[in-house]
Amino acid sequence: MQLYEELVARGLIAQVTDEKEIRELINAGKAVFYIGFDPTADSLHVGHFMALCLMKRLQMGGNKPIALLGGGTGMIGDPTGKTDMRKMLTKENIDHNIECFKKQMSRFIEFGDDKAIMVNNGDWLLNLNYVELLREVGPHFSVNRMLAAECYKQRMERGLSFLEFNYMIMQSYDFMELFKRYGCNMQFGGDDQWSNMLGGTELIRRKLGKDAYAMTINLLLNSEGKKMGKTESGAVWLDAEKTSPYEFYQYWRNVADADVIKCLKMLTFLPLEQIEEMEHWEGSQINRAKEILAFELTQLVHGTQEANKAQEAAKALFAGGSNSENMPKTMLSDEDFTDGSIDILSILVKAGMTASKSEARRAVEQGGVSVNGEKVTDVKAAYTKAGFAEEFIIRKGKKSFQRICV
């Protein structure tokens, strides 16, 4: 099976322009493609992870990835999939986030001469003359067509700022610049980016008289319909300081039964034949498939040693063991205590096990919280510092654990 056909078989492709040309370029290892990453935080998250896996897969097939960091577009904000305008970041925030992204990306993609390259669209977008941009790009965009795009239609009802309205033009300009500077002939993105990506291919064809192509990848959704990488307590980050290797492992260990094969195909580098055998697994074998998924992805992000630790800790806890050495840990400080004690709701929020005290209250009232194996039924339960002298393990539901220390 050739590479493009494997991408299809793994369920990675949502839409393409000019499929014949795209197939030939990818299979011949001649695709020079880019994926954009707007630096909205100081860490990549699981949503980016899928794009990085695709880049790695294509690079292994001889194609050249371009990781485009949005030092320019990050100043505007993409309205796609958003209900409100993105929080405005300072130039200093964006530059800091870009440096964090660079370090994380280097663990997945091989950068260097004739390999992958990393560029910042701030290098050209931030120096543009507005009137010159309007004259160069404006005639090639129809406002009627832009407003008909799904990404804008959804926001028109709630309010779309003129700032955000320019995002499609900026992204299209990126593709043209990458085409001219680096011979970039293909753009990848999530399937919610389709309208923006078509703008780029059309601009290159009209302005330069050249062909360029776009391909969108399926956004992986869990069975509840949430975007990949979201939990009750927030996003799942690739930074171990934000989401520990154990928590990362547990996220994938807890995917819905219906999603585990899809995740294995899209995100792991296991042979398709091996994954297809797992499609016939039933009962406890499905849990085994989840363990394989969790280990493979934790190994990719955090390395083999951390993946082994996370797996050992998970197995010990699921088996009712008391080994908490590799369990995620939350440290309490003096400021966390009021009059010498801290209540159970504050502990749950501090540990990131719930997003708010109201959510923590519901968890306790529903009988889903225990401390050192004993169910907590009183929402006002509080603990002094002495209570943390011995091991203090808090559990929410069946699969979320934290070791609390002072």
C-alpha positions as MATLAB code, in Angstrom:
seq = 'MQLYEELVARGLIAQVTDEKEIRELINAGKAVFYIGFDPTADSLHVGHFMALCLMKRLQMGGNKPIALLGGGTGMIGDPTGKTDMRKMLTKENIDHNIECFKKQMSRFIEFGDDKAIMVNNGDWLLNLNYVELLREVGPHFSVNRMLAAECYKQRMERGLSFLEFNYMIMQSYDFMELFKRYGCNMQFGGDDQWSNMLGGTELIRRKLGKDAYAMTINLLLNSEGKKMGKTESGAVWLDAEKTSPYEFYQYWRNVADADVIKCLKMLTFLPLEQIEEMEHWEGSQINRAKEILAFELTQLVHGTQEANKAQEAAKALFAGGSNSENMPKTMLSDEDFTDGSIDILSILVKAGMTASKSEARRAVEQGGVSVNGEKVTDVKAAYTKAGFAEEFIIRKGKKSFQRICV';
ca = [
       0.000    0.000    0.000;
       1.393    3.407   -0.967;
       1.405    6.349    1.419;
      -1.625    8.233    0.116;
      -3.689    5.058    0.092;
      -2.557    4.393    3.669;
      -3.716    7.855    4.750;
      -7.128    7.060    3.294;
      -7.211    3.635    4.949;
      -6.362    5.194    8.310;
      -9.301    7.598    7.982;
      -7.115   10.672    7.979;
      -8.377   12.469    4.893;
     -11.586   14.493    4.909;
     -11.421   16.561    1.689;
      -8.905   17.197   -1.064;
      -8.561   19.348   -4.127;
      -7.211   17.631   -7.257;
      -6.918   14.174   -5.725;
      -4.973   12.656   -8.621;
      -2.206   15.270   -8.360;
      -2.095   15.071   -4.570;
      -1.830   11.278   -4.650;
       1.048   11.411   -7.137;
       2.965   14.071   -5.192;
       2.636   12.314   -1.823;
       3.411    8.834   -3.131;
       6.475   10.161   -4.965;
       7.698   12.003   -1.845;
       7.476   15.339   -3.671;
       4.926   17.114   -1.501;
       6.254   20.248    0.200;
       3.410   20.881    2.602;
       2.649   23.133    5.505;
       0.455   23.028    8.570;
      -0.118   26.195   10.587;
       0.038   26.473   14.376;
      -1.199   29.666   16.000;
       0.670   30.157   19.317;
      -2.325   30.818   21.570;
      -0.763   29.084   24.605;
       2.696   28.130   25.846;
       2.196   24.470   24.977;
       0.878   22.388   22.125;
      -2.150   20.272   23.001;
      -3.669   16.999   21.844;
      -5.482   18.778   19.026;
      -2.066   19.668   17.555;
      -0.800   16.148   18.187;
      -2.784   14.717   15.301;
      -1.248   17.240   12.897;
       2.247   16.440   14.169;
       1.656   12.709   13.693;
       0.542   13.360   10.111;
       3.633   15.488    9.459;
       5.871   12.750   10.834;
       4.123   10.101    8.742;
       4.548   12.128    5.541;
       8.157   12.991    6.344;
       8.913    9.294    6.737;
       7.579    8.910    3.176;
      10.089   11.430    1.817;
       7.851   14.496    1.786;
       8.986   17.825    3.250;
       6.989   19.408    6.087;
       6.865   23.111    6.871;
       5.726   23.955   10.387;
       4.274   27.443   10.119;
       4.159   29.282   13.445;
       1.581   32.049   13.516;
       3.521   35.012   14.829;
       1.375   37.139   12.514;
      -1.982   35.359   12.388;
      -1.792   34.868   16.151;
      -2.215   38.634   16.444;
      -5.629   38.359   14.744;
      -7.307   35.111   15.719;
      -9.085   32.537   13.587;
     -12.896   32.721   13.972;
     -13.281   29.103   12.838;
     -15.141   27.042   15.410;
     -15.126   29.883   17.953;
     -18.226   31.342   19.599;
     -16.432   34.503   20.686;
     -13.467   36.564   19.620;
     -10.153   35.074   20.710;
      -8.385   36.818   23.584;
      -5.853   39.299   22.229;
      -2.250   38.326   22.980;
       0.691   40.671   23.242;
       3.651   40.373   20.898;
       5.721   39.210   23.906;
       3.177   36.480   24.745;
       3.188   35.245   21.167;
       6.992   35.203   20.906;
       7.247   33.241   24.172;
       4.647   30.712   23.014;
       6.459   30.265   19.701;
       9.680   29.354   21.509;
       7.765   26.756   23.545;
       6.220   25.314   20.368;
       9.616   25.024   18.713;
      11.010   22.868   21.510;
       8.012   20.539   21.526;
       7.812   20.148   17.748;
      11.456   19.108   17.543;
      10.577   15.934   19.455;
       8.291   14.812   16.624;
       9.653   16.256   13.406;
      13.222   16.099   12.083;
      14.257   19.639   11.195;
      17.347   20.587    9.232;
      18.791   20.953    5.747;
      16.636   19.122    3.189;
      14.386   17.917    5.996;
      11.592   19.841    7.700;
      11.703   23.593    8.171;
      10.071   25.837   10.737;
       9.023   29.367    9.777;
       7.136   32.249   11.370;
       4.515   34.083    9.316;
       5.229   37.182   11.379;
       8.326   37.539    9.182;
       6.147   38.732    6.300;
       2.718   39.554    7.730;
       3.870   42.047   10.364;
       5.715   44.174    7.800;
       2.933   44.408    5.229;
       1.748   47.783    3.997;
      -2.042   47.750    4.332;
      -2.838   49.592    1.094;
      -0.346   47.499   -0.878;
      -1.903   44.331    0.552;
      -5.384   45.497   -0.454;
      -4.212   46.161   -4.006;
      -2.280   42.903   -4.288;
      -4.748   40.505   -2.677;
      -8.092   42.281   -2.359;
      -9.214   41.928   -6.007;
      -8.946   38.129   -5.752;
     -11.434   37.749   -2.878;
     -15.192   37.985   -3.226;
     -16.901   39.258   -0.068;
     -20.025   37.335   -1.045;
     -18.066   34.081   -1.233;
     -16.281   34.800    2.038;
     -19.566   35.419    3.852;
     -20.942   32.174    2.417;
     -18.075   30.224    4.017;
     -19.261   28.101    6.934;
     -16.639   29.506    9.304;
     -18.029   33.026    8.825;
     -21.700   32.112    8.583;
     -21.621   30.593   12.074;
     -20.132   33.745   13.553;
     -22.238   36.290   11.671;
     -25.197   35.597   13.954;
     -23.138   36.190   17.121;
     -20.948   38.966   15.814;
     -17.847   38.829   13.613;
     -15.212   41.516   14.000;
     -13.525   43.076   10.981;
     -10.231   41.919   12.508;
     -11.311   38.262   12.349;
     -12.808   38.756    8.889;
      -9.259   39.283    7.614;
      -8.048   35.894    8.819;
      -8.875   34.085    5.576;
      -6.891   36.663    3.619;
      -3.912   36.324    5.963;
      -3.933   32.515    5.748;
      -4.215   32.660    1.962;
      -1.332   35.115    1.813;
       0.719   32.679    3.935;
       0.266   29.925    1.362;
       1.326   32.214   -1.470;
       4.436   33.364    0.431;
       5.402   29.786    1.293;
       4.890   28.811   -2.357;
       7.202   31.596   -3.530;
       9.846   31.221   -0.803;
      10.042   27.461   -0.288;
       8.206   25.804   -3.177;
       5.362   24.793   -0.853;
       2.766   23.085   -3.044;
       0.302   21.712   -0.503;
      -1.583   22.904    2.541;
      -2.976   20.629    5.267;
      -5.357   21.482    8.067;
      -8.409   20.371    9.973;
     -11.606   19.948    8.015;
     -12.971   23.114    9.672;
     -10.290   25.038    7.740;
     -11.554   24.135    4.279;
     -12.777   27.603    3.282;
      -9.550   29.277    4.396;
      -7.471   26.710    2.552;
      -9.401   27.080   -0.680;
      -8.707   30.804   -0.494;
      -4.974   30.071   -0.553;
      -5.069   27.693   -3.514;
      -7.250   30.128   -5.458;
      -4.938   33.069   -4.694;
      -1.888   31.185   -5.991;
      -3.694   30.190   -9.175;
      -5.012   33.693   -9.866;
      -2.000   35.705   -8.765;
       0.848   33.434   -9.878;
      -0.825   31.286  -12.507;
       0.428   28.166  -10.724;
      -1.220   25.092   -9.244;
      -1.231   24.363   -5.538;
      -3.292   21.902   -3.557;
      -5.148   21.583   -0.291;
      -6.030   18.585    1.818;
      -7.922   18.561    5.096;
      -7.574   15.929    7.768;
     -10.446   14.630    9.819;
     -10.767   16.242   13.217;
     -10.846   13.289   15.561;
     -13.974   13.401   17.730;
     -14.848   11.285   20.728;
     -18.230    9.650   21.112;
     -19.655   12.602   23.049;
     -18.930   14.857   20.090;
     -16.291   16.961   21.851;
     -13.138   17.898   20.011;
     -10.181   15.700   20.716;
      -8.151   16.664   23.734;
     -10.846   18.145   25.962;
     -11.604   16.864   29.442;
     -13.811   18.041   32.285;
     -10.910   19.963   33.783;
      -9.602   21.483   30.532;
      -7.264   20.717   27.650;
      -4.806   17.823   27.445;
      -1.389   19.379   26.882;
       1.823   17.920   25.479;
       3.852   19.751   28.142;
       4.480   17.377   31.058;
       4.227   20.297   33.492;
       0.654   20.980   32.369;
      -0.528   17.407   31.771;
       1.601   14.729   33.439;
       2.591   11.609   31.469;
       0.251    9.630   33.741;
      -2.689   11.952   32.985;
      -1.837   11.826   29.290;
      -1.779    8.025   29.417;
      -5.091    7.965   31.302;
      -6.754   10.240   28.742;
      -6.102    7.710   25.989;
      -6.746    4.716   28.264;
     -10.228    6.131   28.869;
     -11.358    6.739   25.277;
     -14.760    5.334   24.398;
     -14.855    1.729   23.180;
     -16.205    2.925   19.842;
     -13.221    5.253   19.312;
     -10.214    3.119   20.194;
      -9.668    1.562   16.739;
     -10.142    4.933   15.045;
      -7.506    6.476   17.353;
      -5.100    3.586   16.755;
      -5.389    4.027   12.989;
      -5.073    7.807   12.960;
      -2.479    8.429   15.624;
      -0.204    5.427   16.088;
       2.424    4.042   13.749;
       1.394    0.442   14.316;
       0.884   -1.516   11.071;
      -2.670   -1.393    9.754;
      -2.750   -5.187    9.663;
      -2.141   -5.327   13.424;
      -4.853   -2.741   14.105;
      -7.329   -4.510   11.842;
      -6.878   -7.659   13.925;
      -7.870   -5.641   16.995;
     -11.152   -4.690   15.327;
     -12.360   -8.195   16.144;
     -11.440   -7.971   19.819;
     -14.275   -8.081   22.330;
     -14.846   -7.749   26.074;
     -11.649   -7.345   28.099;
      -9.621   -7.340   24.883;
     -10.961   -3.850   24.157;
      -9.299   -2.648   27.354;
      -6.088   -4.221   26.128;
      -6.427   -2.237   22.882;
      -6.858    0.943   24.941;
      -3.713    0.144   26.909;
      -1.796   -0.317   23.658;
      -3.148    3.023   22.375;
      -2.270    4.841   25.605;
       1.244    3.387   25.753;
       2.045    4.086   22.085;
       0.956    7.729   22.268;
       2.531    8.413   25.664;
       5.759    6.944   24.320;
       5.594    9.250   21.295;
       5.095   12.375   23.408;
       7.024   11.645   26.625;
       9.397    8.800   25.782;
       9.537    5.098   26.640;
      10.593    5.533   30.273;
       7.669    7.815   31.145;
       5.249    5.604   29.198;
       6.389    2.586   31.237;
       5.956    4.501   34.498;
       2.469    5.653   33.537;
       1.437    2.144   32.512;
       2.765    0.592   35.716;
       0.988    3.182   37.880;
      -2.287    2.705   36.007;
      -2.154   -1.072   36.322;
      -1.383   -0.875   40.042;
      -4.309    1.468   40.671;
      -6.781   -0.459   38.545;
      -5.767   -3.601   40.404;
      -6.440   -1.889   43.728;
      -2.785   -1.579   44.604;
      -1.287    1.179   46.722;
       1.778    2.006   44.636;
       1.503    5.749   44.048;
       5.109    6.424   43.038;
       4.251    7.314   39.447;
       0.847    8.836   40.159;
       0.323   12.529   39.236;
       1.025   14.713   42.254;
      -0.361   18.055   43.410;
       1.560   20.147   45.909;
      -0.297   22.319   48.416;
       1.297   25.436   49.880;
       0.531   27.451   53.002;
      -1.643   29.784   50.920;
      -3.996   26.894   50.101;
      -4.982   26.504   53.765;
      -7.540   28.707   55.541;
      -7.340   28.680   59.322;
      -5.129   25.628   59.102;
      -7.349   23.458   56.870;
      -8.435   22.943   53.254;
     -11.821   21.597   52.174;
     -12.428   18.715   49.779;
     -13.873   20.970   47.061;
     -10.766   23.163   47.042;
      -8.547   20.080   46.813;
     -10.424   18.808   43.760;
     -10.080   22.159   42.000;
      -6.424   22.609   43.007;
      -5.618   19.136   41.650;
      -7.316   19.960   38.350;
      -9.783   17.100   38.801;
     -12.714   19.490   38.433;
     -12.913   22.846   36.713;
     -14.888   24.564   39.475;
     -16.141   24.149   43.034;
     -19.692   23.652   41.786;
     -18.506   20.726   39.658;
     -16.549   19.402   42.651;
     -19.680   19.659   44.826;
     -21.667   17.597   42.322;
     -18.948   14.946   42.234;
     -19.037   14.590   46.025;
     -22.831   14.627   46.235;
     -23.037   11.919   43.580;
     -20.668    9.687   45.548;
     -17.827    9.878   43.068;
     -15.039   11.082   45.364;
     -12.929    9.107   47.841;
      -9.828    9.771   49.945;
      -7.492    6.868   50.704;
     -10.188    4.427   49.631;
     -12.986    5.903   51.771;
     -15.899    7.655   50.082;
     -16.323   11.346   50.936;
     -19.996   12.243   51.431;
     -19.722   15.637   53.162;
     -19.063   18.588   50.826;
     -17.704   20.488   53.853;
     -15.109   17.837   54.711;
     -11.799   19.545   55.486;
      -8.266   18.407   56.241;
      -5.436   19.912   58.279;
      -1.791   19.739   57.293;
      -1.364   16.754   59.581;
      -3.758   14.823   57.350;
      -1.206   14.964   54.547;
       1.702   13.671   56.603;
       0.806   10.156   55.518;
      -0.161    9.253   51.955;
      -3.206   11.201   50.763;
      -4.759    9.744   47.584;
      -7.867   11.418   46.216;
      -9.929    9.631   43.599;
     -12.710   10.974   41.384;
     -14.758    8.410   39.509;
     -13.079    5.156   38.580;
     -10.104    6.439   36.642;
      -8.931    9.827   37.982;
      -6.361    9.776   40.805;
      -4.070   12.330   42.433;
      -1.534   12.160   45.241;
      -1.786   15.306   47.371;
       1.256   16.545   49.267;
       2.111   19.636   51.303;
];
